Amino acid sequence: MLLLLCTWSVSPPSHSADAGAWMQAFAESQFKFRHAESNAPYIQLAWLDATHYGSTTLKGPDGSSVASYGQDSISQGLLLPLLVSPRDMLVVGDWISFTHFDAEADNVRDVDVLSLGLPLGWMRQLNDRWQLAAFVAPLAHRATDRSDPWYWETMGGAFALYWPPGRWTWIFGAYADVTPDEEFYIPYAGGSFQINQRWILSLVLPWPALIYAPNKDWMLLAGLTPAGATWAVKGPNQTLAPDQDALNLGLAVERRVWGNFWLRVEGGISGYRGFSFIGSDWKGPNSRSGSSPYVSLRFGFRPPAISPAQ
């Protein structure tokens, strides 16, 4: 989330807006802005979404199938960027998710899982060309009937962004997801190219995407995005826990519905896992917990446009 915030949240708009002191502080800061004007909106800083997945096969530690479930989830998220100096930004937030698994076999019980997260990030404008960023996000998951203990994981990452002259932005770094049963690492490398005011091509692995914003009220995105909703049975206690490292392959359509509030509809295939290091082993793409179709509806808030200080 912080990586998206770094590349989207302080981009210059094409028109002035009446922003409050909080937004104006960013306009007057030393943070680097986009090279060129774009129709694409800011990242969502608050959202509520609901997602339905087709049949998902849960797998145990040995890779064997445990059960098949239908899956529905609803989640809420918040990111609050706070400018602590002209060159430093602190980002705090929360994430709450409720997932219902509807068992497809009579001898397997339905399961409801509550997930809680507390992301914390930092970003620094090192100079006119470089930005540095890092984040950590502890998460906890537990079945609501308390049949399983809390399952803890820690996500984190560190990134560097380079702004050369022109329309490219280059990103380097790494992401980690550490649980009691597994350590997962993703190397980040690539660039984002702003083709023109309407088109942006993101070639940052492992999440390449193409963005099309024909005007200030519509946006389409096609490509790979973090799934955050594939599940497996982990550990000696056979605890139901998420694989935060899975990918969605899909198409999203987003529309401004009122003021700074947007409605997003997305669909595709969920459950793929890309290149990564698991422990000390290199893993190629696979579908670890079973791929399935999904459809998602999201209502979110994007901050108003600001005019950068000259």
ZAKOLMI-345969 format. One line per 10 residues: for each residue z, x, y of N, C-alpha, C. Coordinates in steps of 0.02 Angstrom, whole numbers, plus 32768, in hexadecimal, padded with zeros to 4 digits. Example, Ala and Ser with C-alpha at 12.3 -4.5 7.8 and 13.67 -1.06 7.14 Angstrom:
residues 2
8186:8294:7EE4:8186:8267:7F1F:8186:8294:7F5B | 8162:8282:7F90:8165:82AC:7FCB:818A:8285:8002
//
This chain:
residues 310
8000:8029:7FC4:8000:8000:8000:8000:802B:803F | 8027:8063:803C:8029:808E:8077:7FE6:80AE:8084 | 7FC1:80BF:804E:7F7F:80DC:8056:7F51:80AD:807C | 7F53:806C:806B:7F2B:803B:808F:7F42:8035:80D7 | 7F83:8037:80E2:7F9E:8032:8125:7F85:806C:8150 | 7F82:80A8:8133:7F6D:80E3:8158:7F25:80DB:8171 | 7EFA:80BE:8148:7EB3:80BC:8159:7E9E:807D:817D | 7ECB:804A:8180:7EB8:800B:819E:7EE3:7FF6:81D9 | 7F23:8006:81D9:7F50:7FE3:8206:7F49:7FF7:824F | 7F2D:8031:825D:7F29:8047:82A2:7EE1:804F:82B8
7EB5:8026:829D:7E6F:802B:82B0:7E61:8005:82F0 | 7E35:801D:831B:7E29:7FFC:835B:7DFF:7FBE:8354 | 7E0F:7F89:8376:7DE7:7F4C:8375:7DB0:7F50:83A9 | 7D86:7F1E:83A7:7D4E:7F1C:83D6:7D60:7EF5:8415 | 7D9B:7ED9:8418:7DAE:7EB2:8453:7DF9:7EBA:845F | 7E0F:7EAE:849B:7E56:7EB3:84AC:7E7A:7E75:8494 | 7EBA:7E7D:8487:7EE3:7E45:8471:7F27:7E4B:8493 | 7F46:7E12:849B:7F87:7E10:84BB:7FBC:7E1E:8486 | 7FCC:7E5E:847A:7FFC:7E71:8447:8040:7E7B:8468 | 8075:7E73:8440:80B8:7E7E:8457:80C8:7EC8:845A
8106:7ED7:846C:811B:7F1D:8473:8114:7F43:8432 | 8120:7F21:83F9:811C:7F42:83B7:80D5:7F5C:83AB | 80A2:7F32:83B7:805D:7F46:83AC:8046:7F76:83E2 | 805D:7F6C:841F:8047:7F98:8455:8060:7FE0:844B | 809A:7FE6:842B:80B4:8029:841C:8084:8050:83F1 | 8063:802F:83C1:8031:8050:8398:7FF3:8062:83C0 | 7FE0:8036:83EF:7FA6:8045:8419:7FB1:8082:8443 | 7FEF:808E:8457:7FFF:80C6:8483:8016:8104:845C | 8017:8100:841B:802D:8139:83F2:7FF4:816C:83EB | 8002:81A2:83C7:7FD0:81D6:83BC:7FAD:81D0:8379
7FB4:8196:8357:7F93:818D:8317:7F48:8188:831F | 7F25:81A5:82EF:7EDB:81A7:82F1:7EBF:8162:82E2 | 7E8A:8150:8306:7E69:8110:82FB:7E27:811B:82D7 | 7E08:80E5:82C2:7DC7:80E9:82A2:7D94:810B:82CF | 7D62:8128:82AF:7D2D:8149:82D5:7D01:8115:82F9 | 7CF8:80DB:82DA:7CC8:80AA:82F4:7CE5:8064:82ED | 7CC9:8036:8313:7CDE:7FF1:8312:7CCD:7FD1:82CF | 7CF8:7FA4:82B7:7CED:7F82:8277:7D05:7F3A:827B | 7CE2:7F0E:8257:7CF8:7EC8:8252:7D32:7EBF:8221 | 7D3C:7EEF:81F5:7D70:7EE8:81C1:7DB5:7EE3:81E1
7DDE:7EB4:81CA:7E20:7EA9:81E9:7E53:7EDC:81D1 | 7E8F:7ED9:81F0:7EC7:7F03:81DC:7EDF:7EF0:8196 | 7F05:7F1D:8178:7F26:7F0E:8138:7F58:7ED5:8142 | 7F61:7EAC:810D:7F93:7E77:8110:7FD9:7E96:8110 | 8003:7E81:813E:8048:7E99:8142:807A:7E68:8123 | 8064:7E2A:8116:808E:7DFA:80F3:8060:7DCB:80CC | 8074:7DB9:8090:8049:7D90:8067:8070:7D69:8031 | 8051:7D33:801C:8069:7D0B:7FE4:802C:7CFB:7FB9 | 802F:7D0C:7F79:7FF5:7CFF:7F4E:8009:7CE2:7F0B | 7FD8:7CC1:7EEC:7FE0:7CA5:7EAA:7FA4:7CBA:7E80
7FB0:7CCF:7E42:7F7B:7CE8:7E17:7F80:7CCA:7DD1 | 7F47:7CB6:7DB6:7F43:7C9E:7D72:7F18:7CCD:7D49 | 7F32:7CE2:7D0F:7F0E:7D0E:7CE1:7EFD:7CE8:7CA1 | 7EC4:7CFA:7C84:7EB4:7CE0:7C42:7EE1:7CFE:7C0E | 7ED2:7CF2:7BCF:7EFC:7D0A:7B99:7F04:7D56:7B9C | 7F43:7D6D:7B9A:7F54:7DB4:7B9C:7F77:7DC8:7B5C | 7F62:7DFD:7B3C:7F82:7E16:7B00:7FB3:7E4D:7B12 | 7FF4:7E41:7B04:8027:7E73:7B10:8028:7EA4:7AD5 | 8030:7EE4:7AE4:8030:7F18:7AB1:8071:7F3D:7AB0 | 8085:7F52:7A76:80C2:7F78:7A6D:80B7:7FC2:7A78
80EC:7FEB:7A71:80E7:8033:7A7D:80B4:8055:7A50 | 80A8:803B:7A13:8078:805A:79E6:8032:803F:79EF | 8028:8014:7A21:7FE5:7FF9:7A2E:7FD6:7FBA:7A07 | 8002:7FA3:79DC:7FF6:7F67:79B5:8001:7F29:79E0 | 7FDD:7EF3:79CF:7FE4:7EB5:79F4:8026:7E93:79E5 | 804A:7E7E:7A19:808A:7E5C:7A10:8080:7E11:7A14 | 805E:7DF9:7A46:8053:7DB2:7A4F:801E:7DA8:7A84 | 8002:7D6B:7A87:7FD2:7D58:7ABB:7FF1:7D22:7AE7 | 7FE8:7D2B:7B28:8005:7CFD:7B59:7FD2:7CEA:7B8D | 7FD9:7CAD:7BA7:7FBC:7C9D:7BE7:7FEB:7CB3:7C1D
7FD2:7CC5:7C57:7FFD:7CE4:7C8A:7FEF:7CC7:7CCF | 8025:7CB4:7CF2:8021:7C9D:7D37:8057:7CC1:7D5F | 8046:7CD4:7D9C:8077:7CF7:7DC6:8071:7CE1:7E0E | 80AA:7CE6:7E31:80AC:7CDA:7E79:80D4:7D13:7E97 | 80BE:7D2E:7ECF:80E1:7D67:7EEC:80E0:7D63:7F38 | 810F:7D87:7F56:8116:7D8C:7F9E:811D:7DD5:7FB0 | 80FD:7DEB:7FE6:8102:7E30:7FFB:8106:7E37:8046 | 8126:7E6D:805D:812D:7E7A:80A4:812A:7EC5:80B1 | 8105:7ED9:80E4:8104:7F1E:80FC:8112:7F1D:8146 | 8143:7F44:815C:8155:7F46:81A3:814F:7F8E:81BC
811A:7F9F:81E1:8114:7FE3:81FD:813C:7FE9:823D | 8162:8020:8242:818D:802C:827C:817D:8070:8298 | 816B:8072:82D7:815B:80B1:82F8:819C:80D3:830D | 81AA:810D:82F1:81E8:8130:8301:81DD:816A:8331 | 819F:817E:833B:818C:81B0:836E:8141:81A8:8379 | 8125:81C6:83AC:80DC:81C0:83B7:80B2:81D7:837C | 80CE:8200:834F:80A8:821B:8316:80C5:8207:82D2 | 80FA:81DE:82D0:811B:81CE:8291:8124:8182:828A | 8115:816A:824E:811B:8123:823E:8144:811B:81FF | 8173:80ED:81FF:819A:80D9:81C4:8183:8094:81AF
817A:808B:816D:8164:804B:8152:8199:8033:8120 | 81B5:7FF9:812B:81E5:7FDB:80FD:81C9:7F97:80E7 | 81DF:7F7F:80AD:81C5:7F3F:8096:81EA:7F25:805B | 81CF:7EF0:803D:81EA:7ED3:8000:81B2:7EB4:7FD8 | 81C0:7EAC:7F97:8191:7E8C:7F69:81BA:7E64:7F36 | 81AB:7E23:7F30:81CD:7DF7:7F00:8197:7DD3:7ED9 | 819D:7DD4:7E96:816B:7DB4:7E6C:818D:7D8E:7E34 | 8170:7D54:7E24:8188:7D2B:7DEB:814C:7D1F:7DBE | 8152:7D32:7D7E:811B:7D2C:7D4E:8130:7D01:7D13 | 8106:7CD0:7D02:8112:7CA5:7CC8:80E0:7CB5:7C92
80F9:7CC3:7C55:80CE:7CCF:7C1B:80D3:7C92:7BED | 809A:7C73:7BE0:8096:7C39:7BB5:807D:7C4F:7B70 | 80AA:7C51:7B40:8099:7C6B:7AFD:8065:7C3F:7ADC | 8034:7C60:7ABB:7FFF:7C3B:7A99:800E:7C31:7A4F | 8049:7C46:7A38:805E:7C3C:79F3:80A0:7C15:79F2 | 80A7:7BE8:79C1:80E3:7BBE:79BF:8122:7BE6:79B1 | 811C:7C1E:798F:8157:7C45:797C:816B:7C79:79B0 | 814B:7C78:79EB:815A:7CA7:7A20:816F:7C7F:7A5E | 81A7:7C93:7A7C:81C2:7C6E:7AB5:819C:7C7E:7AF5 | 819C:7C4E:7B24:8184:7C5B:7B67:81B4:7C8A:7B8B
819A:7CAF:7BBB:81C3:7CE0:7BDE:81B6:7CDA:7C29 | 81EB:7CDC:7C52:81E6:7CDF:7C9A:8206:7D21:7CB1 | 81E2:7D47:7CDC:81F9:7D88:7CF1:81FD:7D8B:7D3D | 8236:7DA3:7D57:823F:7DAE:7D9E:8237:7DF9:7DAC | 8210:7E09:7DE0:8205:7E4F:7DF4:8218:7E57:7E3E | 823A:7E8E:7E4D:8250:7E9D:7E91:823C:7EE4:7EA3 | 8225:7EEE:7EE0:8212:7F31:7EF7:8225:7F3C:7F3F | 8231:7F7C:7F50:8244:7F8F:7F94:821D:7FCD:7FA9 | 81E0:7FC4:7FC3:81B8:7FFE:7FD8:81D0:801C:8019 | 81CC:805E:801D:81DF:8083:8059:81AD:80BC:8062
818F:80C0:809E:815B:80F1:80A9:8162:8114:80EC | 813F:814C:80F3:813F:8173:8130:80F9:818E:813B | 80E5:8193:817B:80A4:81AE:818D:80AA:81D8:81CC | 8086:820F:81CF:8087:823B:820A:8040:824D:821F | 8032:8248:825F:7FF4:8260:827C:7FFE:82AB:828B | 7FE5:82D5:825D:7FF2:831D:8263:7FCD:833B:829E | 7F8D:832A:82A6:7F65:833E:82DF:7F2B:830E:82E5 | 7EF8:831F:830C:7EC1:82F0:8317:7E98:82E3:82D8 | 7E9C:830F:82A5:7E73:8309:8269:7E99:82F5:822B | 7EDB:8300:8229:7F00:82F8:81EB:7F3A:82C6:81F3
7F43:829E:81BF:7F7D:8272:81B7:7F9E:8280:8174 | 7FE0:827F:8172:8006:8286:8134:802E:8247:8127 | 8034:8233:80E8:8058:81F6:80D7:8079:81FD:8093 | 80B0:81D9:8089:80D3:81D8:8049:80F8:8196:8043 | 8104:8180:8005:812A:8143:7FFB:8150:8147:7FB9 | 8184:811E:7FB3:81A8:8115:7F75:81BA:80CA:7F71 | 81B8:80AF:7F33:81C4:8068:7F2A:81E9:805C:7EE9 | 822B:8056:7EEA:824F:8043:7EAD:8243:7FFA:7E9D | 823A:7FEA:7E5C:822E:7FA6:7E45:825A:7F97:7E09 | 826B:7F57:7E01:8293:7F41:7DC9:8277:7EFF:7DAF
8279:7EF6:7D6C:825D:7EBB:7D4C:828E:7EA2:7D17 | 8293:7E60:7D12:82C0:7E44:7CDF:82AB:7DFD:7CCF | 82AF:7DEA:7C8E:82A4:7DA5:7C7A:82DB:7D79:7C99 | 82C8:7D3F:7CB2:82F7:7D15:7CD6:832D:7CF8:7CA8 | 8321:7CF6:7C66:8354:7CDE:7C38:8385:7D15:7C24 | 837C:7D51:7C41:83A7:7D8B:7C37:83A9:7DA2:7BEE | 8374:7D93:7BCA:836F:7DAA:7B85:8362:7DF4:7B80 | 8348:7E12:7BB5:833A:7E5A:7BB8:8360:7E78:7BF3 | 8372:7EB8:7BEE:8391:7EDA:7C27:835E:7EE6:7C5F | 8376:7EF8:7C9A:8349:7F0A:7CD0:831E:7F46:7CBB
82DE:7F43:7CCB:82B1:7F7B:7CBC:829D:7F9A:7D00 | 82AE:7FDB:7D08:82A5:7FFC:7D49:8269:802A:7D47 | 8248:802F:7D7F:8212:8060:7D88:8210:8076:7DD1 | 81F3:80B0:7DDC:81EC:80CC:7E1F:81A4:80E0:7E2B | 8186:80C4:7E5F:8143:80D6:7E73:8147:8102:7EB1 | 8117:8130:7EB9:8117:815B:7EF3:80D6:8180:7EFA | 80CC:819F:7F33:808F:81C5:7F3D:8091:81EC:7F7E | 8064:821D:7F83:805D:8245:7FC0:8013:824E:7FCD | 7FFE:8248:800D:7FB7:8248:801D:7FAA:826D:805E | 7F6E:8287:8064:7F56:82A5:80A2:7F13:8286:80B3
7F09:8273:80F2:7ECA:8256:810B:7EAC:8285:813E | 7E6B:8290:8138:7E47:82BE:8165:7E0F:8297:8187 | 7E0D:829E:81CA:7DDC:8279:81F3:7DAB:82AB:8212 | 7D74:82BB:81F2:7D42:82E6:8211:7D19:82BE:8243 | 7CF3:82DF:826E:7CC5:82BA:829A:7C94:8291:8270 | 7C85:8256:8287:7C57:822B:8263:7C79:81ED:8248 | 7C5E:81D1:8212:7C75:8191:81F7:7C9E:8198:81B7 | 7CAB:81D5:819F:7CD1:81DF:8162:7D1B:81E7:816F | 7D44:81CF:8140:7D8B:81DF:813C:7D98:81F8:80F6 | 7DB7:8234:80EF:7DC3:8252:80AD:7E0D:824B:809C
7E1B:823D:805C:7E5F:8231:8045:7E6C:825C:8007 | 7EA6:827D:8007:7EBB:82A6:7FCE:7F04:8297:7FBF | 7F17:8299:7F7F:7F5C:828E:7F6F:7F67:827C:7F26 | 7FA1:8260:7F18:7FB3:824E:7ED4:7FE5:8214:7ED5 | 7FE3:81ED:7EA0:800F:81B2:7E98:8033:81B8:7E56 | 8071:81A3:7E52:8099:81A7:7E15:80BD:8165:7E09 | 80C5:8153:7DC9:80EC:811A:7DB3:8118:8131:7D7A | 815A:8134:7D85:8188:8150:7D54:81B6:8118:7D3A | 81B8:8111:7CF7:81E3:80E1:7CD6:820B:8105:7CA0 | 823C:80E4:7C82:8262:8105:7C4D:8237:8118:7C11
81FD:80F7:7C08:81D4:8103:7BCD:8194:812A:7BDB | 8183:8134:7C1B:8142:8151:7C29:813F:816C:7C70 | 811B:81A3:7C79:810D:81BE:7CBA:80C1:81BD:7CC4 | 80AC:819F:7CFA:8065:8193:7D05:8051:81B0:7D49 | 801B:81D9:7D4A:8005:81FA:7D88:7FBB:81EE:7D92 | 7FA8:81E0:7DD0:7F62:81D8:7DE2:7F51:8208:7E1A | 7F21:8235:7E10:7F09:825E:7E49:7EDB:8235:7E76 | 7EE3:823D:7EB7:7EB9:8219:7EE8:7E8B:824A:7F0A | 7E4C:8237:7F10:7E1C:8260:7F36:7DDF:8234:7F45 | 7DC4:823D:7F80:7D88:8218:7F92:7D85:820C:7FDD
7D55:81E1:7FEF:7D4B:81D3:8035:7D37:818B:8041 | 7D40:8176:807F:7D2C:8133:8095:7CF7:813C:80CC | 7CBE:811B:80C3:7C86:8123:80F1:7C79:80E0:8114 | 7C7E:80DF:8156:7C6F:80A3:817D:7C25:80A3:818C | 7BFF:807B:8167:7BB6:807A:816C:7BA2:805F:81B1 | 7BBF:8027:81C3:7BB3:800A:8206:7BED:7FDA:8214 | 7BE6:7FAF:8246:7C1C:7F83:8259:7C2E:7F51:8221 | 7BFF:7F42:81F5:7C0A:7F10:81C1:7C1C:7F2D:817D | 7C04:7F68:816D:7C0B:7F84:8129:7C37:7FC1:8128 | 7C63:7FC5:80F4:7C8C:8000:80E7:7C87:800F:809C
7C78:804C:808A:7C75:8062:8045:7CAF:8091:8037 | 7CDB:807C:800A:7D15:80A5:7FF8:7D07:80C6:7FB5 | 7D06:8109:7FB4:7CFB:812F:7F78:7D39:8157:7F64 | 7D73:813A:7F71:7DB2:8159:7F60:7DC3:8146:7F18 | 7DC4:8176:7EEB:7DD6:8169:7EA6:7E22:8165:7E9F | 7E3D:8136:7E77:7E19:810F:7E44:7E07:80C8:7E5B | 7E03:80BA:7E9C:7DF8:8076:7EB4:7DBA:8072:7EE1 | 7D7D:8080:7EC9:7D43:8079:7EF4:7D36:802F:7F04 | 7D1D:8023:7F41:7D11:7FDE:7F56:7CDD:7FDC:7F8D | 7CBC:7FA3:7F94:7C8D:7F97:7FCA:7CA6:7F5B:7FF2
7CAC:7F64:8034:7CC7:7F31:8061:7C90:7F1A:8091 | 7C89:7ED8:8097:7C58:7EBB:80C5:7C7B:7E88:80F1 | 7C79:7E92:8132:7C97:7E65:8163:7C61:7E51:8195 | 7C3F:7E18:818A:7C07:7E05:81B6:7C1D:7DF6:81FE | 7C5C:7DE1:8206:7C77:7DD5:8249:7CC3:7DDD:8246 | 7CE6:7DCA:827B:7D2E:7DD4:827F:7D56:7DA1:8256 | 7D35:7D70:8237:7D59:7D3B:8214:7D4D:7D3A:81C9 | 7D1F:7D63:81AF:7D10:7D64:8168:7D11:7DAB:814D | 7D25:7DB3:810E:7D22:7DF3:80ED:7D17:7DE9:80A2 | 7CEC:7E12:8084:7CE0:7E13:803C:7CEE:7E59:8022
7D0F:7E5E:7FE8:7D1E:7E9E:7FC9:7D0C:7E9B:7F80 | 7CE6:7ECC:7F68:7CD4:7ED1:7F22:7CE5:7F16:7F09 | 7D06:7F19:7ECE:7D17:7F5A:7EB2:7D56:7F58:7E89 | 7D76:7F92:7E82:7DB4:7F99:7E5C:7DEF:7F97:7E8C | 7E23:7F72:7E79:7E60:7F6D:7EA0:7E9C:7F71:7E70 | 7ED8:7F85:7E89:7F12:7F86:7E5C:7F22:7F41:7E41 | 7F2D:7F3C:7E00:7F3D:7EFC:7DE0:7F86:7EEB:7DE9 | 7FB2:7F19:7DD5:7FFA:7F0E:7DDC:8014:7ED3:7DB3 | 7FEE:7EBD:7D80:8004:7E81:7D5D:7FF1:7E82:7D13 | 7FE1:7EBC:7CF7:7FD9:7EBF:7CAF:801C:7ED4:7C91
8029:7EBE:7C54:806C:7EC5:7C38:8069:7EE3:7BF2 | 80A0:7F03:7BDE:80A8:7F20:7B9B:80F0:7F1B:7B86 | 80FC:7F23:7B45:8140:7F26:7B2B:8153:7F6F:7B24 | 8189:7F84:7B46:819A:7FCB:7B4B:81E1:7FD8:7B34 | 81EB:8017:7B1F:822E:8031:7B12:824D:8019:7AD1 | 8285:8036:7ABD:82A6:8024:7A7F:82BF:7FDD:7A7E | 82CD:7FC0:7AB9:82E4:7F7B:7ABC:82AB:7F48:7ABF | 826C:7F61:7AB9:8232:7F34:7ABA:8233:7F09:7AF9 | 823D:7F28:7B33:8242:7F05:7B72:81FD:7EF6:7B8E | 81F4:7EB9:7BA6:81B6:7EA6:7BC6:81B3:7EC5:7C0C
8181:7EEF:7C19:817D:7F13:7C59:8135:7F19:7C6F | 8129:7F1F:7CB1:80E5:7F21:7CCA:80C6:7F66:7CC6 | 8084:7F68:7CC0:805D:7FA4:7CCA:8041:7FA0:7D11 | 8062:7FC1:7D41:804C:7FBF:7D86:800C:7FE7:7D90 | 7FF5:800A:7D5D:7FBE:803A:7D65:7F7B:801C:7D51 | 7F78:7FDC:7D40:7F3A:7FBD:7D2C:7F0E:7FAC:7D68 | 7ECF:7F9D:7D5A:7E9E:7F90:7D8F:7E7E:7F4C:7D86 | 7E6D:7F2C:7DBE:7E44:7EF1:7DBF:7DFD:7F03:7DD3 | 7DCD:7EE7:7DB1:7D87:7EEB:7DC5:7D72:7EA6:7DDD | 7D69:7E9F:7E1F:7D5E:7E5B:7E37:7D3C:7E58:7E7A
7D35:7E1A:7E92:7D17:7E09:7ED2:7D48:7DDE:7EF9 | 7D56:7DF0:7F38:7D83:7DCA:7F62:7D5E:7DB2:7FA0 | 7D6D:7D75:7FB4:7D51:7D58:7FF1:7D8C:7D43:801D | 7D8B:7D57:805C:7DC4:7D49:8088:7DAB:7D2B:80CA | 7DD2:7CFB:80E3:7DBF:7CD6:811F:7DFC:7CCD:814D | 7DF2:7CDB:818E:7E26:7CCB:81BE:7E2B:7C7F:81C5 | 7E67:7C64:81BA:7E6F:7C1B:81BC:7E92:7C03:81FB | 7EBE:7C2E:8218:7EE0:7C1A:8256:7F01:7C58:8275 | 7EEE:7C67:82B2:7F0D:7CA0:82D4:7F04:7CE0:82AC | 7F3D:7CFD:8298:7F3D:7D3B:8271:7F4C:7D2F:8228
7F44:7CF1:8210:7F50:7CE0:81CA:7F0E:7CD9:81A6 | 7F0B:7CF5:8169:7ECE:7CF9:8142:7EDA:7CDA:80FD | 7EA4:7CBE:80E0:7EA6:7CA4:809C:7E74:7CCB:8073 | 7E8A:7CE1:8037:7E61:7D0D:800C:7E5C:7CED:7FC7 | 7E1F:7CEC:7FAC:7E12:7CD6:7F68:7DF2:7D10:7F43 | 7E0C:7D1F:7F08:7DF4:7D59:7EE2:7DEE:7D48:7E98 | 7DBD:7D65:7E77:7DB5:7D5A:7E30:7D93:7D95:7E0F | 7D9D:7D9B:7DCE:7D7E:7DD3:7DA9:7DA0:7DDE:7D67 | 7DA1:7E1E:7D51:7DBE:7E32:7D12:7DF9:7E61:7D20 | 7E32:7E54:7D01:7E6E:7E7C:7D0C:7E81:7EA1:7CCD
7EA5:7ED9:7CD6:7EC3:7EFB:7C9D:7EA8:7F3F:7C8D | 7E75:7F57:7CB3:7E59:7F99:7CA5:7E85:7FD0:7CC2 | 7E85:8009:7C9F:7EAB:8042:7CB6:7E7B:807D:7CBE | 7E7F:80A0:7CF6:7E50:80D5:7D06:7E67:8119:7CEF | 7E46:814D:7D09:7E59:8192:7CF9:7E9F:81A1:7D13 | 7EC7:81C5:7CEB:7F0B:81D4:7CFF:7F29:8209:7CD2 | 7F63:8223:7CE8:7F8D:824C:7CBE:7FC9:8221:7CA8 | 7FD5:821D:7C67:8010:81FC:7C4C:803B:8231:7C2C | 8074:8241:7C4C:8099:827C:7C37:8070:82B9:7C46 | 8060:82DF:7C13:8036:831B:7C1C:7FF0:8311:7C00
7FE0:82D3:7BEB:7FA0:82C5:7BCB:7F70:82A3:7BFC | 7F31:82B8:7BFA:7EFC:8299:7C23:7EE0:825D:7BFD | 7EDC:8224:7C1F:7EC3:81E7:7C00:7E86:81CE:7C26 | 7E54:81B7:7C01:7E19:819A:7C1F:7E21:814F:7C27 | 7DEC:812D:7C41:7DF1:80E5:7C4B:7DFC:80C1:7C09 | 7E25:808C:7C0C:7E31:8062:7BD1:7E4C:801F:7BE7 | 7E50:7FF2:7BB9:7E6E:7FB0:7BC5:7EAD:7FAB:7B9B | 7EE3:7FC4:7BB7:7F20:7FCF:7B90:7F41:7F8F:7B78 | 7F49:7F5F:7BA5:7F6E:7F23:7B93:7F41:7EE7:7B8A | 7F02:7EF3:7B80:7ED4:7EBC:7B78:7EB9:7EA4:7BBA
7E77:7EA2:7BC1:7E59:7E89:7BFE:7E53:7E3E:7BFB | 7E54:7E1E:7C36:7E4F:7DD5:7C39:7E34:7DC1:7C7C | 7E13:7D88:7C81:7DFC:7D70:7CC2:7E38:7D59:7CEC | 7E2F:7D5C:7D2E:7E64:7D46:7D5B:7E46:7D26:7D99 | 7E6D:7CFC:7DB9:7E5B:7CE0:7DFA:7E9B:7CDF:7E24 | 7E94:7CF1:7E64:7ECE:7CF8:7E8F:7EC1:7CD7:7ED3 | 7EF6:7CB9:7EEF:7EF4:7C9B:7F31:7F2C:7CBA:7F5A | 7F1B:7CD4:7F95:7F4C:7CF7:7FBF:7F48:7CDE:8007 | 7F83:7CD1:8023:7F8A:7CBF:806A:7FB1:7CF8:808B | 7F94:7D16:80BF:7FB4:7D50:80DB:7FAE:7D55:8127
7FD8:7D80:8142:7FD9:7D8E:818A:7FBD:7DD3:8197 | 7F8D:7DD8:81C5:7F73:7E17:81DC:7F85:7E1E:8226 | 7F9D:7E59:823C:7FB4:7E60:8281:7F7C:7E57:82B3 | 7F8B:7E43:82F0:7F57:7E3B:8323:7F39:7E7D:8336 | 7EFC:7E7A:8350:7ED9:7EB6:8366:7EFB:7ED3:83A3 | 7EF8:7F16:83A9:7F12:7F37:83E4:7EDE:7F65:8400 | 7EE3:7F74:843F:7EB5:7FA2:845F:7ED6:7FE6:8463 | 7EB8:801A:8446:7ED8:805C:8448:7EDC:8077:848E | 7F11:809E:849B:7F17:80BF:84DC:7EE2:80F3:84E5 | 7ECB:80FA:8521:7E96:812B:852F:7EB5:816D:8546
//
